[in-house]
Amino acid sequence: MRGDLVIGIDSSTTSTKAIAFDGRGRAVAEGRAGVPLSNPKPGWFEQDVSDWTGAATKALKQLTKKIDAKRVAGISISNQRESYAQFDSKDKPLRPGTLWLDERAHREVGEIVTELGRDHIHEISGKPPDVTPCLYRCRWFSKHMPKMWARTAKTAEVHGVITHFLTGRWATSTASADPMGLLDVSAYDWSDELLKAAGLTREQLPLLYRPGEIMGEVSTAAAKLTGLKPGIPVIAGGGDGQCAGTGANTFLPGRAYVNLGTATVSGSFGKTYAVDRVFRGMVAVGEEGYSFETAIRTGSFLVNWMVERLFNVSPAKNPGIFKALEAEAKASPVGANGLVLVPYWSGCMTPYWDSGARGVIAGLSGNHNRGDVYRALLEGVALEQAMMTNQVAAATSEITHFAAVGGGSRSDLWCQILADASARDVKRLETAEASALGAAMAAAKGAGWFTSIAQASAAMSGKPSKTFRPRTKDSARYQELLSIYAELWPKLSDWNQKLEAFRK
């Protein structure tokens, strides 16, 4: 009998989750395991490959103790993006993997831009030059660790590593390879030009599969470690952002997802490739098409920073702090009594691509209180998202509403502010695990439950639990504020560069 469950593995930066879903997208059972993070030098962020595969093993082992593994029809992977590792000819890791957070390759970005041209790199890869993609770290390794680089028989991102662990094959999804910055995105294939710049050959990289295609089967060795059954199909998934888009069914016309998580990431779907500095063009988790993605590096990270560092409150000791702050922020008017916050605490990706950008709280006076500052934070993220979404819609196609996921989406106030600031409906989805669900949708297609991933997404994404609609008066005020906000950073960027030079 064909299995009635599919598994989505979400291998994120801090943890790995293995979740079993049924054909309606309902989570049946799950397993979780933490992944430690190392910061051996300033700007270096690393994880051991054994922690990636070990966390997947633990999560799957927990899961298979809760379900009958014979019910599993297929497995797919969602992964932290731009994180990869190097392996020797015997498939042994040569060093720890480096993460998307890693900033060691700033100089190499400039080198490759000089060689290939900023616009040319963007056109091929879908991404403006930035320190995040693996392309630039490849150049860094070739210069600073040449002996290790010369021994590299394979290099693979997290999806490829876990696929190899499960199947024994070096294979990955185009939607996971893409964020490495080595893909010709319009061709869904490795770019020979970018590989040359990275100092790599095709033989050193995994085989590519489209999302929803079967890459291999669970091996006997992996089955013994995880509790899975040998022979279960392992199906191409994608990066966590693209999987979240599929999990939120961005195949619906006019829909963009917004993940109010540690970072604030949003994306919309299109079948036609497009290039613009305001978004990253990513291969979608679908048989074809693209995800046009914006990213604010701070979302709930900024909330936690403000509570712990600025307000000096420990949420662990005072769990009611967030409810109290929400009430105080709700009492503050639109515009937070004249405060504006620019949420660049960790630099800026879209739309300015300025890793040296820093956060701003403008308009402070002695009359402001904690609630005003907290409201300015929620508004700053919402205004930034609204500004970028307007630009994405102008460059691609109309966006009429957001499907909201992530921990921040549980805040009624934040969802309402986003609806008012963007002049768009915000529909809170029931699932808290959109990335794992998106991977499970790819698995469901690969297992033969559906004829396409879009069909799987429509059947498994569920209905919104609550819809927040723009309020006419407040939305009009936010449109005034948005015009002020959009001018703020361009006027402050020169000042920020001078401060950054002074700090150094």
Secondary structure as GFF3:
##gff-version 3
##sequence-region A 1 504
A	DSSP	beta_strand	5	11	.	.	.	ID=ss1
A	DSSP	beta_strand	15	21	.	.	.	ID=ss2
A	DSSP	beta_strand	27	34	.	.	.	ID=ss3
A	DSSP	beta_strand	46	47	.	.	.	ID=ss4
A	DSSP	alpha_helix	49	64	.	.	.	ID=ss5
A	DSSP	three_ten_helix	69	71	.	.	.	ID=ss6
A	DSSP	beta_strand	72	79	.	.	.	ID=ss7
A	DSSP	beta_strand	84	87	.	.	.	ID=ss8
A	DSSP	beta_strand	97	98	.	.	.	ID=ss9
A	DSSP	alpha_helix	106	116	.	.	.	ID=ss10
A	DSSP	alpha_helix	118	125	.	.	.	ID=ss11
A	DSSP	alpha_helix	134	144	.	.	.	ID=ss12
A	DSSP	alpha_helix	146	150	.	.	.	ID=ss13
A	DSSP	beta_strand	154	157	.	.	.	ID=ss14
A	DSSP	alpha_helix	158	167	.	.	.	ID=ss15
A	DSSP	beta_strand	171	173	.	.	.	ID=ss16
A	DSSP	alpha_helix	174	177	.	.	.	ID=ss17
A	DSSP	three_ten_helix	178	180	.	.	.	ID=ss18
A	DSSP	beta_strand	183	184	.	.	.	ID=ss19
A	DSSP	three_ten_helix	185	187	.	.	.	ID=ss20
A	DSSP	beta_strand	189	190	.	.	.	ID=ss21
A	DSSP	alpha_helix	192	198	.	.	.	ID=ss22
A	DSSP	three_ten_helix	202	204	.	.	.	ID=ss23
A	DSSP	beta_strand	207	209	.	.	.	ID=ss24
A	DSSP	beta_strand	214	217	.	.	.	ID=ss25
A	DSSP	alpha_helix	220	226	.	.	.	ID=ss26
A	DSSP	beta_strand	233	239	.	.	.	ID=ss27
A	DSSP	alpha_helix	240	247	.	.	.	ID=ss28
A	DSSP	beta_strand	255	260	.	.	.	ID=ss29
A	DSSP	beta_strand	264	270	.	.	.	ID=ss30
A	DSSP	beta_strand	280	283	.	.	.	ID=ss31
A	DSSP	beta_strand	290	296	.	.	.	ID=ss32
A	DSSP	alpha_helix	300	305	.	.	.	ID=ss33
A	DSSP	pi_helix	306	310	.	.	.	ID=ss34
A	DSSP	alpha_helix	321	331	.	.	.	ID=ss35
A	DSSP	beta_strand	340	342	.	.	.	ID=ss36
A	DSSP	beta_strand	360	362	.	.	.	ID=ss37
A	DSSP	alpha_helix	370	395	.	.	.	ID=ss38
A	DSSP	beta_strand	401	405	.	.	.	ID=ss39
A	DSSP	three_ten_helix	407	410	.	.	.	ID=ss40
A	DSSP	alpha_helix	412	422	.	.	.	ID=ss41
A	DSSP	beta_strand	425	429	.	.	.	ID=ss42
A	DSSP	alpha_helix	434	446	.	.	.	ID=ss43
A	DSSP	alpha_helix	453	460	.	.	.	ID=ss44
A	DSSP	beta_strand	464	468	.	.	.	ID=ss45
A	DSSP	alpha_helix	472	503	.	.	.	ID=ss46
###
